[in-house]
Amino acid sequence: MKPIYEMKLIQIEVTNACHIGCANCTRLIGHHRKPFFMDLDTVVKAIDSLEGYPGHIGLMGGEPALHPQFVEICKIYQKMIPDRRRREFWTSGYKWDEYKLIIEETFDYDLIAYNDHSSTDGKHQPLLVAAEDIIEDKELMWGLIDNCWVQNRWSASITPKGCFFCEVAAAFDHLFEGPGGYPIERGWWKKTPKQFADQVQRYCPMCSGAIPLKRLSDHLKYDLISKSNAVRLEKVRSPKFVKGNIVIYDKKYTVEDLNFYKEGWKPQNYRTFVAHRPEDYPDKQKLKKGSGKNE
């Protein structure tokens, strides 16, 4: 696994609320009974805790623009992170037209990840198939976890419950009412894999991010889950679980499965194009060309 201080980005998750409910969401949207909204003091504390961290600092949710103090949060980013090239923003486009000005004042075009999930080619890696449920060979399981693409390619995370070595682990902690993360204080991001092994042991076996599985359309009505996570979802009274919008995966995973599914497996590529604005979507570009407007 990668030390946190080597990550290029650390996310500050100001809410896990979202106005859309994609299948197999990386933030487990649809399973939370009550979303959180980080207070401004904690936003300030979170940024301050990254003093000395050389990488970028992300603003993420859920959907960050759903936060009732979204404008104030953007202004905090402007003040506390003077180098705008270190600020990044993830959005599904909620109230884009209303917030466009403050967003562009705060974040550079190429550091905005825009995904309103309207594209039908969007796919998500299922995350609620517990590795401990489907992989009997624990040496294989821990080998996959140690090389998990989420931890290697994505980021550590700060939520109201603390600091986490992995953004998906943070989502699991909130959903399953875990003990929380490390204290939000300066220097927490200097942890090595040995130092955050407690979080790895707690969250990774219940996650399937590290397992090469077939990616599924984010337009499906259900999440793919395994039996132990079904028990956990029932315990926390997940709305999606209660409605029956889940499908149980109980196949045992083998080395042969690994060799079959890992070919061409690129779970981080959740769609076929990159967008920083609504107009970057291919269908919108086609409409623009069709109208004779190519500017």
C-alpha positions in Angstrom: 0.0 0.0 0.0 1.0 3.6 -0.5 1.9 5.9 2.4 -0.6 8.7 2.8 2.1 11.4 2.3 2.8 10.0 -1.2 -0.8 10.5 -2.4 -1.3 13.3 -4.9 -4.6 14.3 -3.4 -6.5 14.2 -0.1 -10.2 14.7 -0.1 -12.3 16.8 2.4 -15.8 15.3 2.3 -18.2 18.0 3.4 -21.3 15.9 3.0 -22.4 12.5 1.9 -25.8 13.8 0.7 -26.5 13.5 -3.1 -29.4 14.4 -5.4 -28.9 11.3 -7.5 -28.7 7.7 -6.5 -26.4 5.8 -8.8 -26.0 2.1 -8.4 -22.9 0.9 -6.6 -21.9 4.4 -5.6 -18.4 4.8 -4.2 -19.9 6.8 -1.3 -22.6 4.2 -0.8 -25.3 6.7 -1.5 -28.8 5.4 -1.0 -27.8 3.4 2.1 -27.5 6.3 4.5 -30.6 7.1 6.6 -29.3 10.6 7.4 -26.6 12.5 5.6 -23.9 14.5 7.3 -22.9 18.1 6.6 -19.5 19.2 7.9 -19.6 22.4 9.9 -17.3 25.3 8.8 -15.1 25.0 11.9 -14.3 21.4 10.9 -13.7 22.4 7.3 -11.1 24.9 8.6 -9.6 22.3 10.9 -9.4 19.8 8.1 -7.5 22.1 5.8 -5.2 23.2 8.7 -4.5 19.5 9.5 -2.9 19.3 6.0 -0.3 21.9 6.8 2.9 20.9 5.1 1.2 18.3 2.9 2.6 18.8 -0.7 -0.3 17.4 -2.7 -3.7 18.7 -3.8 -6.7 19.2 -1.5 -10.1 18.1 -2.8 -13.6 19.3 -2.1 -15.9 16.3 -2.4 -19.2 14.7 -1.3 -21.7 13.2 -1.9 -22.5 16.3 -3.8 -20.6 19.3 -2.2 -23.0 21.9 -3.7 -25.8 20.4 -1.6 -24.1 21.7 1.5 -26.1 24.7 2.7 -22.8 26.7 3.2 -21.2 25.7 0.0 -20.3 29.3 -1.0 -18.7 29.8 2.4 -16.7 26.6 2.0 -15.4 27.8 -1.4 -14.3 31.0 0.2 -12.5 29.1 3.0 -10.6 27.1 0.3 -9.6 30.4 -1.5 -8.3 31.9 1.8 -6.6 28.8 3.3 -5.2 27.3 0.1 -3.8 30.4 -1.8 -2.3 28.3 -4.6 -5.4 27.5 -6.6 -3.5 24.8 -8.5 -3.7 22.8 -5.3 -7.5 22.9 -5.1 -9.7 20.3 -6.8 -13.5 19.9 -6.9 -15.8 16.9 -7.6 -19.4 17.5 -8.5 -22.5 15.9 -10.1 -23.6 19.3 -11.3 -26.1 20.3 -8.6 -27.2 23.9 -9.2 -24.3 24.3 -11.6 -25.6 27.5 -13.2 -26.3 29.1 -9.8 -22.8 28.2 -8.4 -20.8 28.5 -11.6 -19.2 31.8 -10.7 -18.0 30.8 -7.2 -16.8 27.5 -8.6 -14.7 29.1 -11.3 -13.4 31.7 -8.8 -12.2 28.8 -6.7 -11.1 26.0 -9.0 -9.3 25.9 -12.3 -11.1 24.3 -15.3 -8.9 21.2 -15.5 -9.1 20.6 -11.7 -12.9 20.2 -11.7 -14.2 16.6 -12.1 -17.8 17.0 -13.5 -20.0 13.9 -13.6 -23.8 14.3 -13.7 -24.1 10.6 -14.4 -26.4 11.3 -17.4 -24.1 9.3 -19.7 -25.4 5.8 -20.3 -21.9 4.4 -20.6 -21.1 5.1 -16.9 -20.0 2.0 -14.9 -19.1 1.5 -11.2 -17.1 -1.2 -9.5 -19.3 -2.9 -6.9 -17.9 -2.2 -3.4 -20.3 -4.0 -1.1 -19.3 -7.5 -2.0 -17.1 -8.3 1.0 -13.8 -9.8 0.2 -13.9 -11.9 3.3 -17.2 -13.5 2.1 -16.1 -14.5 -1.4 -12.4 -15.2 -1.2 -11.6 -18.3 0.9 -7.9 -18.1 0.2 -7.0 -15.3 2.6 -3.5 -15.0 1.2 -5.0 -14.2 -2.1 -7.5 -11.8 -0.4 -4.8 -9.8 1.4 -2.5 -9.8 -1.7 -5.3 -8.1 -3.6 -6.0 -5.7 -0.8 -2.4 -4.7 -0.6 -2.5 -3.7 -4.2 -5.9 -2.1 -4.2 -6.4 0.4 -7.0 -8.6 2.7 -4.9 -5.8 3.3 -2.3 -3.1 3.5 -5.0 -4.9 5.8 -7.4 -7.5 7.7 -5.4 -7.1 9.4 -2.1 -7.2 9.5 1.7 -10.1 11.4 3.2 -11.3 13.7 6.0 -14.9 13.5 7.2 -16.6 14.8 10.3 -15.7 11.5 11.9 -12.0 12.0 11.3 -9.2 11.1 8.9 -9.0 7.9 6.8 -6.3 6.3 4.8 -8.9 5.6 2.0 -11.9 7.5 0.9 -13.9 4.3 0.5 -13.0 3.2 4.0 -14.4 6.5 5.2 -17.7 5.7 3.5 -17.8 2.3 5.1 -17.1 3.8 8.6 -20.1 6.2 8.2 -22.5 3.7 6.8 -21.7 0.9 9.3 -21.4 3.2 12.3 -17.7 2.5 12.8 -15.5 4.0 15.5 -14.4 6.9 13.3 -11.0 7.9 11.9 -7.8 9.4 13.2 -8.0 12.8 15.0 -8.1 15.8 12.6 -4.8 17.3 13.6 -1.6 18.4 11.9 0.6 15.6 10.7 -2.0 12.8 10.5 -1.2 12.5 6.7 2.3 11.3 7.4 1.1 7.8 8.3 2.7 4.8 6.7 0.9 1.6 5.8 2.1 0.0 9.1 0.6 3.0 11.0 -2.8 2.8 9.4 -3.0 -1.0 9.4 -5.8 -0.9 12.0 -8.1 0.8 9.4 -7.0 -1.7 6.7 -7.9 -4.6 9.0 -11.2 -3.1 9.9 -12.6 -1.9 6.5 -10.8 -3.7 3.7 -12.2 -7.2 4.2 -15.8 -5.9 3.9 -15.0 -4.1 0.6 -14.6 -5.4 -2.9 -12.7 -2.5 -4.4 -9.5 -4.6 -4.7 -11.2 -7.5 -6.4 -11.4 -7.6 -10.2 -15.2 -7.9 -10.7 -17.4 -7.0 -13.7 -18.2 -3.3 -13.6 -21.9 -2.5 -13.6 -24.0 0.3 -15.1 -24.5 3.1 -12.7 -28.1 3.3 -14.0 -29.2 0.0 -12.5 -31.8 0.0 -9.7 -29.8 -2.3 -7.4 -26.4 -2.6 -5.6 -24.5 -5.9 -5.7 -23.7 -7.0 -2.2 -22.6 -10.1 -0.3 -24.2 -11.8 2.7 -22.2 -10.3 5.6 -22.8 -6.8 4.2 -26.5 -7.7 3.8 -26.5 -8.3 7.6 -24.8 -5.0 8.2 -27.2 -3.1 5.9 -30.2 -4.6 7.7 -28.7 -3.6 11.0 -28.3 0.1 10.0 -31.7 0.0 8.3 -30.3 1.0 4.9 -33.2 2.5 2.8 -31.9 0.8 -0.3 -31.8 -2.5 1.5 -35.2 -2.1 3.0 -36.7 -1.3 -0.5 -35.1 -4.5 -1.8 -32.8 -2.7 -4.3 -30.0 -5.2 -3.7 -28.8 -8.4 -5.4 -26.8 -10.9 -3.4 -23.5 -12.1 -4.8 -22.5 -15.4 -3.2 -20.1 -16.9 -5.7 -16.7 -18.0 -4.3 -13.8 -16.2 -6.0 -10.8 -18.2 -7.1 -7.4 -17.6 -8.7 -9.0 -18.6 -12.0 -11.6 -15.8 -11.6 -8.8 -13.4 -10.9 -7.0 -14.3 -14.1 -10.2 -14.1 -16.1 -11.6 -10.8 -14.8 -8.3 -8.8 -14.4 -7.8 -8.8 -18.2 -8.8 -5.3 -19.3 -10.1 -4.5 -15.8 -9.8 -0.7 -15.4 -12.3 0.2 -12.6 -11.0 3.7 -12.3 -12.3 4.5 -15.8 -15.9 4.8 -14.9 -16.8 6.4 -18.2 -15.3 6.7 -21.7 -14.6 10.5 -21.6 -13.3 13.2 -19.2 -15.5 16.2 -18.3 -14.8 19.4 -16.4 -18.0 21.2 -17.4 -21.5 20.1 -18.7 -20.5 21.1 -22.2 -17.7 18.5 -22.2 -20.3 15.7 -22.6 -20.1 14.1 -26.0 -23.9 14.3 -26.6 -23.9 18.1 -25.8 -20.9 18.5 -28.2 -22.9 16.8 -30.9 -25.9 19.1 -30.3 -23.6 22.1 -30.5 -22.2 21.0 -33.8 -25.6 20.2 -35.1 -26.8 23.7 -34.4 -23.9 25.2 -36.3 -22.2 26.6 -33.1 -18.7 25.3 -32.8 -17.4 27.9 -30.4 
